[in-house]
């Protein structure tokens, strides 16, 4: 400031004698040094002085009467509270639910910043601000119902007073008087920014009713006029002089833009049901006639895991891979000897029950051709090693798709090892004409209490049974499961019943 005063005093801002406006500046009272000059420029005979702030002095207002000069100033108003109302979002929607606020009271917002997200019965809509300013009041809480045309938030605007104002020199005209333009025989009060907004949208100011002082046309009047004419809401033109501070990241949440859905060009294809799939359709359709009931339990296989680890090298030396399934099948066979009703079948008319002498226990296998259930014949007379040998043979033939009809027919009881894929529980479907089936879950290491009350690591497996409730009751299924479980939890007990 003092540096510019020195320039005006010595040689003028352009290097020559001080101009008229510089002379006027030098003649200001001493307290005028509080004026913060943003910049001073000269263009021909027009001098423009733009202060950032206008202070109140004790001396009379600055006036001038030199002809053919234009002084361009702007004055900052104290904040004006504007009620931001919920506009019509179309499709006849009159009320919405507030789902999320992106601002809170005291936040600074700019034009097009997200205010909130509302949810109607048809879509979610993000409401954006039409003004620059500070949020003073939120009218709704989350999940409240907001109505179209009612206030949504109060915003204290930070814009300049309508716009920059031009003051044309005339004798004894003060700097804060407003300009006007003459349209169709009467004076229409409007600032340059308002006139520019009207010109950009092809609006005649004479057709707009001003709501400002002395009928002055404000920007809101132009926007309301546009809304009535076209139904569109045009935000006010941004001002080059005002740069609102950027919002803090923690103050509000920026909504994630929704990306366009990918375009999928695939086509459906239709194939005939054949092979194993056709057989499964037939079998499962027949299974729908059976009233199933389920029973589940868990089995501690800690001792069996140890026994298998001891026997694996011996079986491998004989060329056989020893899994847990031979033990499961042999324990089931020993249980079927005590509960033969589970190894039976019923005729189609439900008039008679046939108890099967052979324990042909099926094993469900997942192959490239689909689900197949070959069975190990006469498990009741086989050793665990013989059962393991037969399972190895069926597994190889099943993978190659070379199982024979005898391998796939004649089953009397079935076990399905879903744990090999990773499941824990299941609801297995009975394969007619059988009357029971079991599904075995994965073996997992879990904490359990021993007889002394100490926690130890246990190898736990869950089993899920399904039985035909027409001939098998829950007590029978439970007793069979307990016997089968005891053989597996104490493998040495099987030695007493092996034949």
Kinemage of the C-alpha trace (Angstrom):
@kinemage 1
@onewidth
@group {chain A} dominant
@subgroup {mainchain}
@vectorlist {calphas} color= white
{ca unk a 1} P 0.000 0.000 0.000
{ca unk a 2} L 2.696 2.500 1.066
{ca unk a 3} L 4.817 1.386 -1.876
{ca unk a 4} L 1.993 2.212 -4.333
{ca unk a 5} L 1.415 5.595 -2.604
{ca unk a 6} L 5.096 6.363 -3.092
{ca unk a 7} L 4.843 5.469 -6.780
{ca unk a 8} L 1.837 7.782 -7.232
{ca unk a 9} L 3.588 10.613 -5.407
{ca unk a 10} L 6.867 10.535 -7.351
{ca unk a 11} L 6.136 9.526 -10.926
{ca unk a 12} L 2.702 7.973 -11.269
{ca unk a 13} L 1.871 4.289 -11.819
{ca unk a 14} L 2.765 4.505 -15.506
{ca unk a 15} L 6.111 6.231 -15.064
{ca unk a 16} L 4.831 9.800 -15.823
{ca unk a 17} L 2.916 12.409 -13.929
{ca unk a 18} L 0.276 11.063 -11.493
{ca unk a 19} L -3.056 10.552 -13.160
{ca unk a 20} L -6.319 12.062 -11.999
{ca unk a 21} L -7.358 8.881 -10.145
{ca unk a 22} L -3.941 8.569 -8.510
{ca unk a 23} L -4.254 12.190 -7.394
{ca unk a 24} L -7.659 11.393 -5.930
{ca unk a 25} L -6.166 8.414 -4.082
{ca unk a 26} L -3.421 10.585 -2.602
{ca unk a 27} L -6.061 13.005 -1.347
{ca unk a 28} L -7.828 10.318 0.743
{ca unk a 29} L -7.793 10.656 4.538
{ca unk a 30} L -4.958 8.911 6.401
{ca unk a 31} L -7.251 6.154 7.670
{ca unk a 32} L -7.833 5.124 4.074
{ca unk a 33} L -4.527 3.243 4.285
{ca unk a 34} L -6.597 0.382 5.674
{ca unk a 35} L -7.917 -0.267 2.161
{ca unk a 36} L -6.342 -3.475 0.795
{ca unk a 37} L -5.711 -2.846 -2.890
{ca unk a 38} L -5.925 -6.074 -4.865
{ca unk a 39} L -4.561 -4.611 -8.087
{ca unk a 40} L -4.461 -1.376 -10.043
{ca unk a 41} L -4.426 -1.341 -13.836
{ca unk a 42} L -4.614 1.295 -16.567
{ca unk a 43} L -6.188 0.771 -19.980
{ca unk a 44} L -6.476 3.848 -22.195
{ca unk a 45} L -8.608 6.443 -20.423
{ca unk a 46} L -10.274 3.910 -18.071
{ca unk a 47} L -8.839 3.283 -14.582
{ca unk a 48} L -10.145 0.354 -12.470
{ca unk a 49} L -9.593 0.102 -8.723
{ca unk a 50} L -10.648 -3.175 -7.060
{ca unk a 51} L -10.261 -3.288 -3.256
{ca unk a 52} L -10.656 -6.607 -1.480
{ca unk a 53} L -12.302 -5.028 1.539
{ca unk a 54} L -14.059 -1.631 2.005
{ca unk a 55} L -13.547 -0.096 5.443
{ca unk a 56} L -15.744 2.491 7.156
{ca unk a 57} L -13.983 5.802 7.586
{ca unk a 58} L -14.689 8.779 9.777
{ca unk a 59} L -14.380 11.090 6.776
{ca unk a 60} L -17.198 11.591 4.245
{ca unk a 61} L -17.692 8.970 1.549
{ca unk a 62} L -15.280 9.116 -1.366
{ca unk a 63} L -16.882 11.014 -4.264
{ca unk a 64} L -15.550 12.289 -7.583
{ca unk a 65} L -16.883 14.236 -10.545
{ca unk a 66} L -14.198 13.871 -13.206
{ca unk a 67} L -15.888 12.974 -16.528
{ca unk a 68} L -15.368 9.822 -18.609
{ca unk a 69} L -13.976 7.568 -15.890
{ca unk a 70} L -15.405 4.273 -14.540
{ca unk a 71} L -14.773 2.998 -11.029
{ca unk a 72} L -15.503 -0.747 -10.584
{ca unk a 73} L -15.957 -1.937 -6.972
{ca unk a 74} L -17.467 -4.775 -5.007
{ca unk a 75} L -18.695 -4.906 -1.453
{ca unk a 76} L -18.886 -8.023 0.702
{ca unk a 77} L -22.188 -8.604 2.430
{ca unk a 78} L -22.664 -10.437 5.684
{ca unk a 79} L -24.014 -13.943 5.068
{ca unk a 80} L -27.571 -14.245 3.783
{ca unk a 81} L -29.517 -17.332 4.909
{ca unk a 82} L -31.104 -19.143 1.964
{ca unk a 83} L -33.568 -22.009 2.387
{ca unk a 84} L -32.536 -24.750 -0.003
{ca unk a 85} L -35.759 -26.584 -0.862
{ca unk a 86} L -36.179 -30.114 -2.170
{ca unk a 87} L -37.022 -29.780 -5.859
{ca unk a 88} L -39.287 -32.055 -7.859
{ca unk a 89} L -37.278 -35.143 -8.835
{ca unk a 90} L -39.813 -36.306 -11.402
{ca unk a 91} L -42.092 -39.322 -11.923
{ca unk a 92} L -44.747 -37.824 -9.658
{ca unk a 93} L -42.699 -38.398 -6.503
{ca unk a 94} L -43.820 -36.091 -3.687
{ca unk a 95} L -41.912 -37.497 -0.736
{ca unk a 96} L -38.567 -39.234 -0.200
{ca unk a 97} L -36.571 -40.764 2.642
{ca unk a 98} L -33.249 -39.213 3.648
{ca unk a 99} L -30.735 -42.079 3.512
{ca unk a 100} L -27.404 -40.276 3.986
{ca unk a 101} L -26.127 -36.778 4.713
{ca unk a 102} L -22.869 -35.756 3.026
{ca unk a 103} L -22.681 -32.509 5.034
{ca unk a 104} L -23.272 -31.359 8.575
{ca unk a 105} L -24.012 -27.982 10.162
{ca unk a 106} L -21.008 -25.694 9.785
{ca unk a 107} L -19.642 -27.353 6.625
{ca unk a 108} L -18.636 -25.186 3.674
{ca unk a 109} L -20.178 -26.207 0.346
{ca unk a 110} L -19.788 -25.065 -3.228
{ca unk a 111} L -22.062 -25.303 -6.218
{ca unk a 112} L -22.683 -28.882 -7.345
{ca unk a 113} L -21.326 -30.348 -4.062
{ca unk a 114} L -23.360 -33.301 -2.801
{ca unk a 115} L -25.735 -32.417 0.031
{ca unk a 116} L -27.505 -35.704 0.727
{ca unk a 117} L -28.873 -38.889 -0.791
{ca unk a 118} L -32.611 -39.498 -0.793
{ca unk a 119} L -34.513 -42.679 -1.567
{ca unk a 120} L -37.910 -42.860 -3.189
{ca unk a 121} L -39.906 -45.973 -3.959
{ca unk a 122} L -38.284 -46.022 -7.404
{ca unk a 123} L -34.689 -44.803 -7.161
{ca unk a 124} L -31.939 -43.168 -5.118
{ca unk a 125} L -31.081 -39.550 -5.957
{ca unk a 126} L -28.108 -37.436 -4.852
{ca unk a 127} L -29.106 -33.821 -4.107
{ca unk a 128} L -26.445 -31.206 -4.954
{ca unk a 129} L -26.038 -27.599 -3.798
{ca unk a 130} L -27.067 -24.616 -5.921
{ca unk a 131} L -25.109 -22.160 -3.790
{ca unk a 132} L -21.696 -21.425 -2.328
{ca unk a 133} L -21.861 -20.998 1.409
{ca unk a 134} L -22.014 -22.543 4.883
{ca unk a 135} L -24.578 -25.117 6.050
{ca unk a 136} L -26.522 -23.584 8.935
{ca unk a 137} L -29.346 -26.083 9.527
{ca unk a 138} L -30.362 -29.599 8.521
{ca unk a 139} L -34.140 -30.008 8.528
{ca unk a 140} L -34.187 -33.837 8.630
{ca unk a 141} L -32.476 -36.721 10.373
{ca unk a 142} L -31.537 -39.985 8.704
{ca unk a 143} L -34.562 -42.046 7.623
{ca unk a 144} L -36.877 -39.038 8.004
{ca unk a 145} L -39.421 -38.323 5.266
{ca unk a 146} L -38.698 -35.170 3.239
{ca unk a 147} L -41.326 -33.521 1.058
{ca unk a 148} L -40.895 -31.885 -2.338
{ca unk a 149} L -41.016 -28.089 -2.067
{ca unk a 150} L -40.135 -28.058 1.641
{ca unk a 151} L -36.784 -26.761 3.020
{ca unk a 152} L -33.982 -29.304 3.093
{ca unk a 153} L -31.131 -27.209 4.523
{ca unk a 154} L -30.356 -23.578 5.335
{ca unk a 155} L -27.264 -22.174 3.590
{ca unk a 156} L -25.534 -18.934 4.522
{ca unk a 157} L -24.304 -17.694 1.165
{ca unk a 158} L -20.806 -16.284 0.854
{ca unk a 159} L -21.276 -14.715 -2.585
{ca unk a 160} L -20.665 -11.049 -3.272
{ca unk a 161} L -23.620 -8.731 -3.160
{ca unk a 162} L -25.336 -9.966 -6.318
{ca unk a 163} L -22.146 -9.295 -8.308
{ca unk a 164} L -19.595 -6.657 -9.073
{ca unk a 165} L -21.233 -3.259 -9.470
{ca unk a 166} L -20.385 -0.574 -12.003
{ca unk a 167} L -20.643 3.054 -10.864
{ca unk a 168} L -20.811 5.636 -13.717
{ca unk a 169} L -19.353 8.988 -12.850
{ca unk a 170} L -21.854 11.807 -12.466
{ca unk a 171} L -21.598 14.804 -10.210
{ca unk a 172} L -21.935 13.901 -6.514
{ca unk a 173} L -22.573 10.185 -7.124
{ca unk a 174} L -21.306 7.926 -4.290
{ca unk a 175} L -19.438 4.651 -4.934
{ca unk a 176} L -22.128 2.416 -3.460
{ca unk a 177} L -25.025 3.508 -5.679
{ca unk a 178} L -26.353 0.895 -8.108
{ca unk a 179} L -26.402 1.096 -11.842
{ca unk a 180} L -29.380 0.573 -14.051
{ca unk a 181} L -30.237 0.019 -17.667
{ca unk a 182} L -33.214 1.384 -19.531
{ca unk a 183} L -35.432 -1.221 -21.181
{ca unk a 184} L -38.635 -0.431 -22.998
{ca unk a 185} L -39.212 2.919 -21.381
{ca unk a 186} L -38.629 1.936 -17.763
{ca unk a 187} L -35.562 1.404 -15.624
{ca unk a 188} L -34.681 -2.188 -14.706
{ca unk a 189} L -32.222 -2.527 -11.831
{ca unk a 190} L -29.760 -5.385 -12.357
{ca unk a 191} L -26.048 -5.941 -11.873
{ca unk a 192} L -23.762 -6.952 -14.768
{ca unk a 193} L -23.576 -10.551 -13.581
{ca unk a 194} L -27.381 -10.814 -13.529
{ca unk a 195} L -27.612 -9.229 -16.977
{ca unk a 196} L -24.986 -11.649 -18.254
{ca unk a 197} L -26.903 -14.641 -16.814
{ca unk a 198} L -30.095 -13.380 -18.463
{ca unk a 199} L -28.311 -12.878 -21.785
{ca unk a 200} L -26.808 -16.394 -21.704
{ca unk a 201} L -30.297 -17.848 -21.291
{ca unk a 202} L -32.070 -15.487 -23.721
{ca unk a 203} L -34.187 -13.873 -21.008
{ca unk a 204} L -35.554 -10.336 -21.249
{ca unk a 205} L -35.109 -8.554 -17.949
{ca unk a 206} L -38.349 -6.670 -18.523
{ca unk a 207} L -40.211 -9.972 -18.180
{ca unk a 208} L -38.650 -10.842 -14.804
{ca unk a 209} L -40.087 -9.570 -11.528
{ca unk a 210} L -37.307 -8.451 -9.190
{ca unk a 211} L -37.387 -9.382 -5.521
{ca unk a 212} L -34.493 -7.160 -4.399
{ca unk a 213} L -34.494 -3.671 -3.006
{ca unk a 214} L -36.355 -1.159 -5.195
{ca unk a 215} L -37.370 -3.983 -7.524
{ca unk a 216} L -33.767 -5.036 -8.240
{ca unk a 217} L -33.519 -8.311 -10.175
{ca unk a 218} L -31.379 -10.880 -8.334
{ca unk a 219} L -29.857 -14.083 -9.580
{ca unk a 220} L -32.488 -16.080 -7.707
{ca unk a 221} L -35.150 -14.269 -9.724
{ca unk a 222} L -33.491 -15.383 -12.983
{ca unk a 223} L -33.233 -18.976 -11.707
{ca unk a 224} L -36.857 -19.042 -10.576
{ca unk a 225} L -37.929 -17.649 -13.940
{ca unk a 226} L -35.966 -20.382 -15.731
{ca unk a 227} L -37.467 -23.060 -13.484
{ca unk a 228} L -41.001 -21.905 -14.260
{ca unk a 229} L -40.341 -21.703 -17.992
{ca unk a 230} L -38.374 -24.912 -18.577
{ca unk a 231} L -38.631 -26.948 -15.381
{ca unk a 232} L -34.818 -26.964 -15.163
{ca unk a 233} L -32.798 -25.625 -12.251
{ca unk a 234} L -29.733 -23.708 -13.420
{ca unk a 235} L -27.114 -23.052 -10.751
{ca unk a 236} L -25.785 -19.503 -10.475
{ca unk a 237} L -22.774 -18.623 -12.600
{ca unk a 238} L -19.545 -18.954 -10.596
{ca unk a 239} L -17.621 -15.761 -9.847
{ca unk a 240} L -13.985 -15.465 -10.792
{ca unk a 241} L -13.158 -13.413 -7.717
{ca unk a 242} L -14.493 -15.912 -5.148
{ca unk a 243} L -12.485 -19.047 -4.454
{ca unk a 244} L -14.170 -20.948 -1.590
{ca unk a 245} L -11.834 -23.050 0.570
{ca unk a 246} L -11.823 -26.730 -0.406
{ca unk a 247} L -13.879 -28.934 1.943
{ca unk a 248} L -12.002 -31.033 4.427
{ca unk a 249} L -12.000 -34.763 3.619
{ca unk a 250} L -13.283 -35.616 7.099
{ca unk a 251} L -16.180 -33.150 6.963
{ca unk a 252} L -18.265 -34.958 4.386
{ca unk a 253} L -18.353 -38.145 2.389
{ca unk a 254} L -17.900 -37.958 -1.366
{ca unk a 255} L -20.245 -40.427 -3.079
{ca unk a 256} L -18.596 -43.037 -5.237
{ca unk a 257} L -19.584 -42.580 -8.879
{ca unk a 258} L -21.609 -45.415 -10.328
{ca unk a 259} L -19.844 -47.092 -13.216
{ca unk a 260} L -21.699 -48.214 -16.276
{ca unk a 261} L -22.697 -51.898 -16.217
{ca unk a 262} L -20.554 -54.132 -18.431
{ca unk a 263} L -22.025 -55.299 -21.691
{ca unk a 264} L -22.431 -59.084 -21.866
{ca unk a 265} L -22.682 -60.711 -25.284
{ca unk a 266} L -22.942 -64.394 -24.297
{ca unk a 267} L -25.800 -66.585 -25.507
{ca unk a 268} L -27.772 -69.345 -23.798
{ca unk a 269} L -27.348 -72.893 -25.040
{ca unk a 270} L -29.567 -75.920 -24.666
{ca unk a 271} L -28.296 -79.492 -24.333
{ca unk a 272} L -30.202 -82.754 -24.003
{ca unk a 273} L -30.042 -84.585 -20.669
{ca unk a 274} L -28.244 -87.843 -21.170
{ca unk a 275} L -25.891 -90.341 -19.569
{ca unk a 276} L -25.388 -90.147 -15.811
{ca unk a 277} L -27.371 -86.908 -15.667
{ca unk a 278} L -30.433 -88.645 -17.074
{ca unk a 279} L -30.127 -91.420 -14.506
{ca unk a 280} L -29.783 -88.879 -11.704
{ca unk a 281} L -32.950 -87.068 -12.868
{ca unk a 282} L -34.878 -90.319 -12.726
{ca unk a 283} L -33.505 -91.318 -9.321
{ca unk a 284} L -33.998 -87.920 -7.674
{ca unk a 285} L -37.553 -87.653 -9.025
{ca unk a 286} L -38.358 -90.961 -7.360
{ca unk a 287} L -36.686 -89.742 -4.137
{ca unk a 288} L -39.250 -86.935 -3.869
{ca unk a 289} L -41.846 -89.530 -2.860
{ca unk a 290} L -39.842 -90.453 0.252
{ca unk a 291} L -40.545 -88.547 3.501
{ca unk a 292} L -37.025 -87.727 4.714
{ca unk a 293} L -35.991 -86.991 8.276
{ca unk a 294} L -32.506 -85.925 9.348
{ca unk a 295} L -30.181 -86.637 12.241
{ca unk a 296} L -26.756 -85.033 12.835
{ca unk a 297} L -23.881 -85.692 15.216
{ca unk a 298} L -20.147 -85.121 15.548
{ca unk a 299} L -17.489 -87.800 15.829
{ca unk a 300} L -14.085 -87.508 17.502
{ca unk a 301} L -11.656 -89.244 15.132
{ca unk a 302} L -8.475 -88.477 17.082
{ca unk a 303} L -7.667 -92.143 17.720
{ca unk a 304} L -8.622 -93.206 14.198
{ca unk a 305} L -6.331 -90.535 12.717
{ca unk a 306} L -3.432 -91.978 14.702
{ca unk a 307} L -4.280 -95.558 13.634
{ca unk a 308} L -4.502 -94.608 9.963
{ca unk a 309} L -1.104 -92.901 10.105
{ca unk a 310} L 0.374 -96.148 11.410
{ca unk a 311} L -1.297 -98.315 8.727
{ca unk a 312} L -0.735 -96.027 5.702
{ca unk a 313} L 2.866 -97.140 5.047
{ca unk a 314} L 1.868 -100.806 5.280
{ca unk a 315} L -1.018 -100.369 2.840
{ca unk a 316} L 1.152 -98.321 0.502
{ca unk a 317} L 3.735 -101.096 0.497
{ca unk a 318} L 0.971 -103.361 -0.817
{ca unk a 319} L 0.093 -100.833 -3.527
{ca unk a 320} L -3.080 -99.527 -1.900
{ca unk a 321} L -3.906 -95.970 -0.846
{ca unk a 322} L -5.534 -96.151 2.601
{ca unk a 323} L -8.100 -93.410 3.261
{ca unk a 324} L -10.692 -93.055 6.025
{ca unk a 325} L -13.530 -94.432 3.876
{ca unk a 326} L -12.693 -98.152 4.412
{ca unk a 327} L -13.027 -97.582 8.179
{ca unk a 328} L -16.324 -95.705 7.722
{ca unk a 329} L -17.757 -98.469 5.522
{ca unk a 330} L -16.688 -101.282 7.804
{ca unk a 331} L -18.083 -99.509 10.890
{ca unk a 332} L -21.378 -98.965 9.026
{ca unk a 333} L -21.539 -102.632 8.106
{ca unk a 334} L -21.044 -103.641 11.758
{ca unk a 335} L -23.845 -101.274 12.721
{ca unk a 336} L -26.168 -102.654 10.015
{ca unk a 337} L -25.786 -106.088 11.573
{ca unk a 338} L -27.386 -104.682 14.730
{ca unk a 339} L -30.006 -102.540 12.892
{ca unk a 340} L -30.951 -104.430 9.704
{ca unk a 341} L -33.954 -102.153 9.039
{ca unk a 342} L -31.455 -99.574 7.707
{ca unk a 343} L -30.252 -102.126 5.135
{ca unk a 344} L -33.734 -102.852 3.798
{ca unk a 345} L -36.057 -101.753 0.999
{ca unk a 346} L -39.802 -101.319 0.589
{ca unk a 347} L -41.944 -102.273 -2.393
{ca unk a 348} L -43.631 -99.619 -4.527
{ca unk a 349} L -47.036 -100.228 -2.924
{ca unk a 350} L -45.561 -99.905 0.580
{ca unk a 351} L -46.966 -103.290 1.534
{ca unk a 352} L -43.787 -105.216 2.422
{ca unk a 353} L -40.177 -104.679 3.608
{ca unk a 354} L -37.251 -106.690 2.273
{ca unk a 355} L -34.208 -107.022 4.558
{ca unk a 356} L -31.041 -107.315 2.466
{ca unk a 357} L -28.522 -109.961 3.408
{ca unk a 358} L -25.607 -108.310 1.604
{ca unk a 359} L -24.172 -105.001 2.728
{ca unk a 360} L -23.572 -103.381 -0.651
{ca unk a 361} L -22.551 -99.949 0.573
{ca unk a 362} L -22.498 -97.222 -2.057
{ca unk a 363} L -19.962 -94.388 -2.152
{ca unk a 364} L -20.952 -91.154 -3.906
{ca unk a 365} L -18.273 -89.925 -6.310
{ca unk a 366} L -17.913 -86.604 -8.125
{ca unk a 367} L -16.648 -87.211 -11.678
{ca unk a 368} L -16.453 -85.306 -14.960
{ca unk a 369} L -19.563 -87.194 -16.104
{ca unk a 370} L -21.514 -86.109 -13.010
{ca unk a 371} L -22.538 -87.753 -9.740
{ca unk a 372} L -22.137 -91.531 -9.672
{ca unk a 373} L -22.664 -93.959 -6.795
{ca unk a 374} L -20.802 -97.256 -7.243
{ca unk a 375} L -20.982 -99.683 -4.347
{ca unk a 376} L -18.648 -102.061 -2.563
{ca unk a 377} L -20.258 -105.495 -2.532
{ca unk a 378} L -20.556 -107.624 0.620
{ca unk a 379} L -18.724 -105.339 3.014
{ca unk a 380} L -19.900 -107.570 5.892
{ca unk a 381} L -17.404 -110.274 4.859
{ca unk a 382} L -14.525 -108.037 3.768
{ca unk a 383} L -11.544 -106.847 5.762
{ca unk a 384} L -10.675 -103.158 5.931
{ca unk a 385} L -7.787 -103.761 3.531
{ca unk a 386} L -10.091 -105.546 1.051
{ca unk a 387} L -12.575 -102.669 1.240
{ca unk a 388} L -9.719 -100.213 0.563
{ca unk a 389} L -8.615 -102.262 -2.454
{ca unk a 390} L -12.127 -102.251 -3.944
{ca unk a 391} L -12.517 -98.516 -3.339
{ca unk a 392} L -9.238 -97.866 -5.185
{ca unk a 393} L -10.519 -99.866 -8.163
{ca unk a 394} L -13.886 -98.085 -8.274
{ca unk a 395} L -12.211 -94.685 -8.000
{ca unk a 396} L -9.940 -95.357 -10.974
{ca unk a 397} L -12.764 -96.692 -13.153
{ca unk a 398} L -15.051 -93.824 -12.143
{ca unk a 399} L -12.469 -91.197 -13.094
{ca unk a 400} L -12.028 -92.882 -16.483
{ca unk a 401} L -15.783 -93.292 -16.996
{ca unk a 402} L -15.450 -97.082 -17.275
{ca unk a 403} L -17.630 -98.320 -14.421
{ca unk a 404} L -19.773 -101.317 -15.314
{ca unk a 405} L -23.474 -101.792 -14.638
{ca unk a 406} L -22.869 -104.247 -11.725
{ca unk a 407} L -20.643 -101.637 -10.089
{ca unk a 408} L -23.461 -99.080 -10.166
{ca unk a 409} L -26.438 -101.279 -9.212
{ca unk a 410} L -27.535 -103.367 -6.251
{ca unk a 411} L -26.702 -100.874 -3.514
{ca unk a 412} L -28.386 -101.269 -0.101
{ca unk a 413} L -26.901 -98.358 1.918
{ca unk a 414} L -24.928 -95.229 0.948
{ca unk a 415} L -22.253 -92.921 2.395
{ca unk a 416} L -21.369 -89.608 0.735
{ca unk a 417} L -18.021 -88.019 1.622
{ca unk a 418} L -18.709 -84.311 1.097
{ca unk a 419} L -15.756 -83.518 3.361
{ca unk a 420} L -13.339 -84.393 0.575
{ca unk a 421} L -14.530 -81.191 -1.147
{ca unk a 422} L -14.771 -79.129 2.034
{ca unk a 423} L -18.295 -79.259 3.437
{ca unk a 424} L -19.263 -79.731 7.082
{ca unk a 425} L -23.025 -80.376 7.041
{ca unk a 426} L -25.436 -81.667 4.382
{ca unk a 427} L -28.959 -82.896 3.864
{ca unk a 428} L -28.408 -86.034 1.806
{ca unk a 429} L -31.151 -87.414 -0.443
{ca unk a 430} L -32.004 -91.115 -0.205
{ca unk a 431} L -31.396 -93.215 -3.331
{ca unk a 432} L -34.447 -95.441 -3.909
{ca unk a 433} L -35.026 -98.270 -3.176
{ca unk a 434} L -32.649 -97.689 -0.239
{ca unk a 435} L -34.009 -96.296 3.029
{ca unk a 436} L -31.008 -94.488 4.576
{ca unk a 437} L -27.940 -92.454 3.623
{ca unk a 438} L -25.155 -90.639 5.474
{ca unk a 439} L -23.081 -87.568 4.527
{ca unk a 440} L -19.624 -87.165 6.063
{ca unk a 441} L -18.134 -83.707 6.631
{ca unk a 442} L -14.533 -82.573 6.656
{ca unk a 443} L -12.248 -83.598 9.511
{ca unk a 444} L -11.170 -80.496 11.426
{ca unk a 445} L -8.842 -79.904 14.378
{ca unk a 446} L -10.986 -78.296 17.116
{ca unk a 447} L -10.614 -77.720 20.896
{ca unk a 448} L -12.510 -80.169 23.091
{ca unk a 449} L -12.583 -81.182 26.763
{ca unk a 450} L -11.234 -84.569 27.853
{ca unk a 451} L -12.495 -86.651 30.780
{ca unk a 452} L -10.396 -84.606 33.216
{ca unk a 453} L -11.839 -81.319 32.004
{ca unk a 454} L -8.687 -80.242 30.207
{ca unk a 455} L -8.814 -78.696 26.748
{ca unk a 456} L -7.063 -80.700 24.054
{ca unk a 457} L -6.804 -80.768 20.278
{ca unk a 458} L -9.368 -83.135 18.768
{ca unk a 459} L -9.990 -84.278 15.174
{ca unk a 460} L -13.736 -83.711 14.733
{ca unk a 461} L -15.989 -84.826 11.862
{ca unk a 462} L -19.702 -84.084 11.484
{ca unk a 463} L -22.107 -86.662 10.085
{ca unk a 464} L -25.589 -85.981 8.668
{ca unk a 465} L -28.038 -88.874 8.285
{ca unk a 466} L -31.271 -89.069 6.271
{ca unk a 467} L -33.756 -91.926 6.618
{ca unk a 468} L -37.119 -92.972 5.214
{ca unk a 469} L -39.524 -91.971 7.953
{ca unk a 470} L -42.162 -94.406 6.723
{ca unk a 471} L -40.274 -97.386 8.161
{ca unk a 472} L -37.441 -95.863 10.266
{ca unk a 473} L -37.997 -93.839 13.420
{ca unk a 474} L -35.655 -91.323 15.016
{ca unk a 475} L -34.669 -93.575 17.911
{ca unk a 476} L -33.454 -96.325 15.577
{ca unk a 477} L -31.411 -93.851 13.537
{ca unk a 478} L -29.899 -92.363 16.708
{ca unk a 479} L -28.906 -95.762 18.139
{ca unk a 480} L -27.312 -96.823 14.849
{ca unk a 481} L -25.379 -93.537 14.685
{ca unk a 482} L -24.121 -93.939 18.242
{ca unk a 483} L -22.880 -97.484 17.530
{ca unk a 484} L -21.164 -96.410 14.295
{ca unk a 485} L -19.618 -93.445 16.162
{ca unk a 486} L -18.271 -95.684 18.954
{ca unk a 487} L -16.443 -97.917 16.456
{ca unk a 488} L -14.713 -94.910 14.905
{ca unk a 489} L -13.848 -93.157 18.166
{ca unk a 490} L -12.443 -96.428 19.568
{ca unk a 491} L -11.139 -98.408 16.580
{ca unk a 492} L -10.022 -101.286 18.832
{ca unk a 493} L -13.678 -102.078 19.555
{ca unk a 494} L -14.125 -103.185 15.938
{ca unk a 495} L -11.751 -106.053 16.607
{ca unk a 496} L -14.318 -107.672 18.895
{ca unk a 497} L -17.006 -107.763 16.195
{ca unk a 498} L -14.933 -108.417 13.077
{ca unk a 499} L -15.621 -111.728 11.349
